[in-house]
Amino acid sequence: MADKSALVSPADSDTENVQYLPVQLDYLRLEHAAPMDLYIQPAPGQPFVLYCEKNLQFTNSARLSLIKNNITQLYIPKQHFREYQRYLNEHLLDILRDNILPVQEKASILYSAAQGVAQDILEQPGKRDTVQVGKKMAGMTVGFLKRSDFVLEHFLHVISDDYYLFTHSINVVGYSVLLAIQAGYKDDALLREIANGALLHDIGKTQLPRELMTRKGSLRKEEWLIMQQYPRLGYELMHKHDCLGEIALDIILHHQEKLQGQGYPDKITGDTISPYVRIVTIADIFDALTTDRPYQRGVSTFEALRTMRETLHGEIDMTLFRHLISLLGKSPR
């Protein structure tokens, strides 16, 4: 089982006032330079000591020497966590192909790297290059979720229960792809399109006033009307980049629509809402219900499914909802 502390989020590290974060030796790629200093702790409670300066290669001889001395992890300063995520992303394909690493640890690495990519996109929404990196990440995620040795618990074990826009985006990618597969969609290109749309479904929120997004209380009517425009803002932003397919763009624009026309921004109904949009809508709602927010505690899988069935009947695709129940039915979450 993966050590989730090795993949702690920046917010977690600040909360715990941690100065150094552990990195498993197996996560470091041999003969490749790490973009952050690597430290060692000789014994519990002792000061951390610089082991390898950034941009120096981590060699196999160094790895074997550490293992010989019963050292299985190094440490990085917490302020270099983002550099570490980018390092994981750069070498992710190699890591996912590593036959030594257990699937659960690969899931943890993929999730951490994906969080970093999503955060980069949300911090620089106007940068086309970050979107291209996100598409590559979405493709690798689809490939991983379709592995024959992948099981749902690998995903549920690593997802964050705390709501940040970037963690929510990655969670929705996972749920959307898994739900699409459960519903019978197998084509890799289609699944990548769904993943791209899910990853960027909330990108329009970056175009709204910050005070609107950080408000903990209820929005006034005029503020809610502004909020309802974020899917269109996201669609226009991504359409301008000209690097997404029509399915992904449709997901960004219409994932807040409801079957009886009570959604936004276009209030479309029924069959005019594509099945791929409906998949992401259900994944979005489920993750929102099961993650903790400043104003609302996340609920269990059972409570989330019951709430969706009782309050959204007729508004979401109930056939897809039953597929979600089948997907999550044996989950302990």
Contacts in CASP RR format, 6 or more apart in sequence:
PFRMAT RR
TARGET T0000
AUTHOR 0000-0000-0000
METHOD contacts of the structure
MODEL  1
MADKSALVSPADSDTENVQYLPVQLDYLRLEHAAPMDLYIQPAPGQPFVL
YCEKNLQFTNSARLSLIKNNITQLYIPKQHFREYQRYLNEHLLDILRDNI
LPVQEKASILYSAAQGVAQDILEQPGKRDTVQVGKKMAGMTVGFLKRSDF
VLEHFLHVISDDYYLFTHSINVVGYSVLLAIQAGYKDDALLREIANGALL
HDIGKTQLPRELMTRKGSLRKEEWLIMQQYPRLGYELMHKHDCLGEIALD
IILHHQEKLQGQGYPDKITGDTISPYVRIVTIADIFDALTTDRPYQRGVS
TFEALRTMRETLHGEIDMTLFRHLISLLGKSPR
1 102 0 8 1.000
1 104 0 8 1.000
1 157 0 8 1.000
2 102 0 8 1.000
2 104 0 8 1.000
2 105 0 8 1.000
2 107 0 8 1.000
2 108 0 8 1.000
2 157 0 8 1.000
2 158 0 8 1.000
3 22 0 8 1.000
3 24 0 8 1.000
3 108 0 8 1.000
4 108 0 8 1.000
4 157 0 8 1.000
4 158 0 8 1.000
5 21 0 8 1.000
5 22 0 8 1.000
6 21 0 8 1.000
6 22 0 8 1.000
6 23 0 8 1.000
6 24 0 8 1.000
6 27 0 8 1.000
6 73 0 8 1.000
6 108 0 8 1.000
7 108 0 8 1.000
7 109 0 8 1.000
7 111 0 8 1.000
7 112 0 8 1.000
7 158 0 8 1.000
8 16 0 8 1.000
8 18 0 8 1.000
8 21 0 8 1.000
8 81 0 8 1.000
9 115 0 8 1.000
9 160 0 8 1.000
9 162 0 8 1.000
9 164 0 8 1.000
9 167 0 8 1.000
10 78 0 8 1.000
10 81 0 8 1.000
10 82 0 8 1.000
11 162 0 8 1.000
11 164 0 8 1.000
12 18 0 8 1.000
13 21 0 8 1.000
13 78 0 8 1.000
13 81 0 8 1.000
14 78 0 8 1.000
18 78 0 8 1.000
19 48 0 8 1.000
19 77 0 8 1.000
19 78 0 8 1.000
20 39 0 8 1.000
20 41 0 8 1.000
20 48 0 8 1.000
20 75 0 8 1.000
20 76 0 8 1.000
20 77 0 8 1.000
20 78 0 8 1.000
21 75 0 8 1.000
21 76 0 8 1.000
21 77 0 8 1.000
21 78 0 8 1.000
21 81 0 8 1.000
21 84 0 8 1.000
22 73 0 8 1.000
22 74 0 8 1.000
22 75 0 8 1.000
23 38 0 8 1.000
23 73 0 8 1.000
23 74 0 8 1.000
23 75 0 8 1.000
23 76 0 8 1.000
23 84 0 8 1.000
24 72 0 8 1.000
24 73 0 8 1.000
24 105 0 8 1.000
25 63 0 8 1.000
25 66 0 8 1.000
25 67 0 8 1.000
25 71 0 8 1.000
25 72 0 8 1.000
25 73 0 8 1.000
25 74 0 8 1.000
26 98 0 8 1.000
26 100 0 8 1.000
26 101 0 8 1.000
26 105 0 8 1.000
27 88 0 8 1.000
27 95 0 8 1.000
27 109 0 8 1.000
28 34 0 8 1.000
28 38 0 8 1.000
28 58 0 8 1.000
28 63 0 8 1.000
28 74 0 8 1.000
29 58 0 8 1.000
29 91 0 8 1.000
29 94 0 8 1.000
29 95 0 8 1.000
30 58 0 8 1.000
30 59 0 8 1.000
30 60 0 8 1.000
30 63 0 8 1.000
31 57 0 8 1.000
31 58 0 8 1.000
31 59 0 8 1.000
31 60 0 8 1.000
32 57 0 8 1.000
32 58 0 8 1.000
32 91 0 8 1.000
33 54 0 8 1.000
33 55 0 8 1.000
33 56 0 8 1.000
33 57 0 8 1.000
33 58 0 8 1.000
34 52 0 8 1.000
34 54 0 8 1.000
34 55 0 8 1.000
34 56 0 8 1.000
34 58 0 8 1.000
34 84 0 8 1.000
34 87 0 8 1.000
35 54 0 8 1.000
35 55 0 8 1.000
35 80 0 8 1.000
35 83 0 8 1.000
35 84 0 8 1.000
35 86 0 8 1.000
35 87 0 8 1.000
36 54 0 8 1.000
36 76 0 8 1.000
36 77 0 8 1.000
36 80 0 8 1.000
36 83 0 8 1.000
36 84 0 8 1.000
36 87 0 8 1.000
37 50 0 8 1.000
37 52 0 8 1.000
37 53 0 8 1.000
37 54 0 8 1.000
37 76 0 8 1.000
37 77 0 8 1.000
37 80 0 8 1.000
38 50 0 8 1.000
38 51 0 8 1.000
38 52 0 8 1.000
38 54 0 8 1.000
38 58 0 8 1.000
38 74 0 8 1.000
38 75 0 8 1.000
38 76 0 8 1.000
39 48 0 8 1.000
39 49 0 8 1.000
39 50 0 8 1.000
39 51 0 8 1.000
39 74 0 8 1.000
39 75 0 8 1.000
39 76 0 8 1.000
39 77 0 8 1.000
40 48 0 8 1.000
40 49 0 8 1.000
40 51 0 8 1.000
40 66 0 8 1.000
40 71 0 8 1.000
40 74 0 8 1.000
40 75 0 8 1.000
41 47 0 8 1.000
41 48 0 8 1.000
41 49 0 8 1.000
41 75 0 8 1.000
42 49 0 8 1.000
48 75 0 8 1.000
51 74 0 8 1.000
52 58 0 8 1.000
52 62 0 8 1.000
52 74 0 8 1.000
66 72 0 8 1.000
66 74 0 8 1.000
76 84 0 8 1.000
82 116 0 8 1.000
82 119 0 8 1.000
85 112 0 8 1.000
85 113 0 8 1.000
85 115 0 8 1.000
85 116 0 8 1.000
85 117 0 8 1.000
85 119 0 8 1.000
86 116 0 8 1.000
86 120 0 8 1.000
88 95 0 8 1.000
88 109 0 8 1.000
88 112 0 8 1.000
88 113 0 8 1.000
89 113 0 8 1.000
89 114 0 8 1.000
89 116 0 8 1.000
89 117 0 8 1.000
89 133 0 8 1.000
89 137 0 8 1.000
92 109 0 8 1.000
92 110 0 8 1.000
92 113 0 8 1.000
92 137 0 8 1.000
92 140 0 8 1.000
93 140 0 8 1.000
95 101 0 8 1.000
95 106 0 8 1.000
95 109 0 8 1.000
96 106 0 8 1.000
96 109 0 8 1.000
96 110 0 8 1.000
96 140 0 8 1.000
96 144 0 8 1.000
98 106 0 8 1.000
101 109 0 8 1.000
103 147 0 8 1.000
103 149 0 8 1.000
103 150 0 8 1.000
103 154 0 8 1.000
104 154 0 8 1.000
104 157 0 8 1.000
104 158 0 8 1.000
106 144 0 8 1.000
107 144 0 8 1.000
107 150 0 8 1.000
107 154 0 8 1.000
107 155 0 8 1.000
107 157 0 8 1.000
107 158 0 8 1.000
108 157 0 8 1.000
108 158 0 8 1.000
110 140 0 8 1.000
110 141 0 8 1.000
110 144 0 8 1.000
111 158 0 8 1.000
111 159 0 8 1.000
111 170 0 8 1.000
113 137 0 8 1.000
114 137 0 8 1.000
114 141 0 8 1.000
114 170 0 8 1.000
114 173 0 8 1.000
115 160 0 8 1.000
115 166 0 8 1.000
115 167 0 8 1.000
115 170 0 8 1.000
116 166 0 8 1.000
117 130 0 8 1.000
117 133 0 8 1.000
117 134 0 8 1.000
117 137 0 8 1.000
118 134 0 8 1.000
118 165 0 8 1.000
118 166 0 8 1.000
118 167 0 8 1.000
118 169 0 8 1.000
118 170 0 8 1.000
118 199 0 8 1.000
119 166 0 8 1.000
120 130 0 8 1.000
120 133 0 8 1.000
121 127 0 8 1.000
121 130 0 8 1.000
121 131 0 8 1.000
121 133 0 8 1.000
121 134 0 8 1.000
121 166 0 8 1.000
121 199 0 8 1.000
121 200 0 8 1.000
121 203 0 8 1.000
122 165 0 8 1.000
122 166 0 8 1.000
122 169 0 8 1.000
122 203 0 8 1.000
122 206 0 8 1.000
124 130 0 8 1.000
125 203 0 8 1.000
125 204 0 8 1.000
125 206 0 8 1.000
125 207 0 8 1.000
125 237 0 8 1.000
126 237 0 8 1.000
126 241 0 8 1.000
128 241 0 8 1.000
128 243 0 8 1.000
131 200 0 8 1.000
131 238 0 8 1.000
131 241 0 8 1.000
131 243 0 8 1.000
131 244 0 8 1.000
132 243 0 8 1.000
134 196 0 8 1.000
134 199 0 8 1.000
135 192 0 8 1.000
135 196 0 8 1.000
135 243 0 8 1.000
135 244 0 8 1.000
137 199 0 8 1.000
138 173 0 8 1.000
138 192 0 8 1.000
138 195 0 8 1.000
138 196 0 8 1.000
138 198 0 8 1.000
138 199 0 8 1.000
139 192 0 8 1.000
139 195 0 8 1.000
141 173 0 8 1.000
141 174 0 8 1.000
141 177 0 8 1.000
141 195 0 8 1.000
142 177 0 8 1.000
142 188 0 8 1.000
142 191 0 8 1.000
142 192 0 8 1.000
142 195 0 8 1.000
143 188 0 8 1.000
144 150 0 8 1.000
145 155 0 8 1.000
145 174 0 8 1.000
145 177 0 8 1.000
145 178 0 8 1.000
145 181 0 8 1.000
146 181 0 8 1.000
146 188 0 8 1.000
146 191 0 8 1.000
152 178 0 8 1.000
152 327 0 8 1.000
152 328 0 8 1.000
152 330 0 8 1.000
152 331 0 8 1.000
153 331 0 8 1.000
153 332 0 8 1.000
155 174 0 8 1.000
155 178 0 8 1.000
156 331 0 8 1.000
156 332 0 8 1.000
156 333 0 8 1.000
159 167 0 8 1.000
159 170 0 8 1.000
159 171 0 8 1.000
160 167 0 8 1.000
160 171 0 8 1.000
160 291 0 8 1.000
161 290 0 8 1.000
161 291 0 8 1.000
161 292 0 8 1.000
161 298 0 8 1.000
162 291 0 8 1.000
162 292 0 8 1.000
163 288 0 8 1.000
163 291 0 8 1.000
163 292 0 8 1.000
163 293 0 8 1.000
165 202 0 8 1.000
165 205 0 8 1.000
167 291 0 8 1.000
168 202 0 8 1.000
168 287 0 8 1.000
168 288 0 8 1.000
168 291 0 8 1.000
169 198 0 8 1.000
169 199 0 8 1.000
169 200 0 8 1.000
169 201 0 8 1.000
169 202 0 8 1.000
170 199 0 8 1.000
171 283 0 8 1.000
171 287 0 8 1.000
171 291 0 8 1.000
172 198 0 8 1.000
172 199 0 8 1.000
172 201 0 8 1.000
172 280 0 8 1.000
172 283 0 8 1.000
172 284 0 8 1.000
172 287 0 8 1.000
173 195 0 8 1.000
173 198 0 8 1.000
173 199 0 8 1.000
174 195 0 8 1.000
174 198 0 8 1.000
174 283 0 8 1.000
175 198 0 8 1.000
175 282 0 8 1.000
175 283 0 8 1.000
175 286 0 8 1.000
175 287 0 8 1.000
176 194 0 8 1.000
176 195 0 8 1.000
176 198 0 8 1.000
176 279 0 8 1.000
176 280 0 8 1.000
176 283 0 8 1.000
177 191 0 8 1.000
177 194 0 8 1.000
177 195 0 8 1.000
177 198 0 8 1.000
178 327 0 8 1.000
179 279 0 8 1.000
179 282 0 8 1.000
179 283 0 8 1.000
179 320 0 8 1.000
179 323 0 8 1.000
179 324 0 8 1.000
179 327 0 8 1.000
180 190 0 8 1.000
180 191 0 8 1.000
180 194 0 8 1.000
180 276 0 8 1.000
180 279 0 8 1.000
181 191 0 8 1.000
182 323 0 8 1.000
182 324 0 8 1.000
182 326 0 8 1.000
182 327 0 8 1.000
183 275 0 8 1.000
183 279 0 8 1.000
183 319 0 8 1.000
183 320 0 8 1.000
183 323 0 8 1.000
185 191 0 8 1.000
185 194 0 8 1.000
190 247 0 8 1.000
190 276 0 8 1.000
193 245 0 8 1.000
193 247 0 8 1.000
193 248 0 8 1.000
193 276 0 8 1.000
194 247 0 8 1.000
194 248 0 8 1.000
194 251 0 8 1.000
194 276 0 8 1.000
194 279 0 8 1.000
194 280 0 8 1.000
196 244 0 8 1.000
196 245 0 8 1.000
196 248 0 8 1.000
197 244 0 8 1.000
197 247 0 8 1.000
197 248 0 8 1.000
197 249 0 8 1.000
197 251 0 8 1.000
197 252 0 8 1.000
197 280 0 8 1.000
198 251 0 8 1.000
198 280 0 8 1.000
198 283 0 8 1.000
198 284 0 8 1.000
200 234 0 8 1.000
200 238 0 8 1.000
200 244 0 8 1.000
200 248 0 8 1.000
200 252 0 8 1.000
201 231 0 8 1.000
201 251 0 8 1.000
201 252 0 8 1.000
201 255 0 8 1.000
201 280 0 8 1.000
201 284 0 8 1.000
202 230 0 8 1.000
203 234 0 8 1.000
203 237 0 8 1.000
203 238 0 8 1.000
203 252 0 8 1.000
204 230 0 8 1.000
204 231 0 8 1.000
204 233 0 8 1.000
204 234 0 8 1.000
204 237 0 8 1.000
204 252 0 8 1.000
205 213 0 8 1.000
205 230 0 8 1.000
207 230 0 8 1.000
207 233 0 8 1.000
207 234 0 8 1.000
207 237 0 8 1.000
208 226 0 8 1.000
208 227 0 8 1.000
208 229 0 8 1.000
208 230 0 8 1.000
208 233 0 8 1.000
209 226 0 8 1.000
212 219 0 8 1.000
212 223 0 8 1.000
212 226 0 8 1.000
212 227 0 8 1.000
215 223 0 8 1.000
216 294 0 8 1.000
216 295 0 8 1.000
217 295 0 8 1.000
219 227 0 8 1.000
228 256 0 8 1.000
228 264 0 8 1.000
228 265 0 8 1.000
229 265 0 8 1.000
231 252 0 8 1.000
231 253 0 8 1.000
231 254 0 8 1.000
231 255 0 8 1.000
231 256 0 8 1.000
231 264 0 8 1.000
231 265 0 8 1.000
232 253 0 8 1.000
232 265 0 8 1.000
234 252 0 8 1.000
234 253 0 8 1.000
235 249 0 8 1.000
235 252 0 8 1.000
235 253 0 8 1.000
238 244 0 8 1.000
238 248 0 8 1.000
238 249 0 8 1.000
238 252 0 8 1.000
239 249 0 8 1.000
244 252 0 8 1.000
247 274 0 8 1.000
247 276 0 8 1.000
250 274 0 8 1.000
250 276 0 8 1.000
250 277 0 8 1.000
251 276 0 8 1.000
251 277 0 8 1.000
251 280 0 8 1.000
253 265 0 8 1.000
253 266 0 8 1.000
254 266 0 8 1.000
254 268 0 8 1.000
254 273 0 8 1.000
254 274 0 8 1.000
254 277 0 8 1.000
255 277 0 8 1.000
255 280 0 8 1.000
255 281 0 8 1.000
255 284 0 8 1.000
256 263 0 8 1.000
256 264 0 8 1.000
256 265 0 8 1.000
256 281 0 8 1.000
257 263 0 8 1.000
257 264 0 8 1.000
257 266 0 8 1.000
257 267 0 8 1.000
257 268 0 8 1.000
257 269 0 8 1.000
257 273 0 8 1.000
257 277 0 8 1.000
257 281 0 8 1.000
258 312 0 8 1.000
258 314 0 8 1.000
258 315 0 8 1.000
258 316 0 8 1.000
259 269 0 8 1.000
259 270 0 8 1.000
259 273 0 8 1.000
259 278 0 8 1.000
259 314 0 8 1.000
259 315 0 8 1.000
259 316 0 8 1.000
259 317 0 8 1.000
260 269 0 8 1.000
260 270 0 8 1.000
260 314 0 8 1.000
260 315 0 8 1.000
261 267 0 8 1.000
261 268 0 8 1.000
261 269 0 8 1.000
261 270 0 8 1.000
262 315 0 8 1.000
275 317 0 8 1.000
275 320 0 8 1.000
278 316 0 8 1.000
278 317 0 8 1.000
278 320 0 8 1.000
279 320 0 8 1.000
281 316 0 8 1.000
281 317 0 8 1.000
282 308 0 8 1.000
282 316 0 8 1.000
282 317 0 8 1.000
282 320 0 8 1.000
282 321 0 8 1.000
282 324 0 8 1.000
285 308 0 8 1.000
285 312 0 8 1.000
285 316 0 8 1.000
286 304 0 8 1.000
286 305 0 8 1.000
286 308 0 8 1.000
286 324 0 8 1.000
289 298 0 8 1.000
289 299 0 8 1.000
289 303 0 8 1.000
289 304 0 8 1.000
289 307 0 8 1.000
289 308 0 8 1.000
290 298 0 8 1.000
290 299 0 8 1.000
290 300 0 8 1.000
290 301 0 8 1.000
290 304 0 8 1.000
290 333 0 8 1.000
291 298 0 8 1.000
292 298 0 8 1.000
299 307 0 8 1.000
300 333 0 8 1.000
301 328 0 8 1.000
301 329 0 8 1.000
301 331 0 8 1.000
301 333 0 8 1.000
305 324 0 8 1.000
305 325 0 8 1.000
305 328 0 8 1.000
308 316 0 8 1.000
308 321 0 8 1.000
309 321 0 8 1.000
END
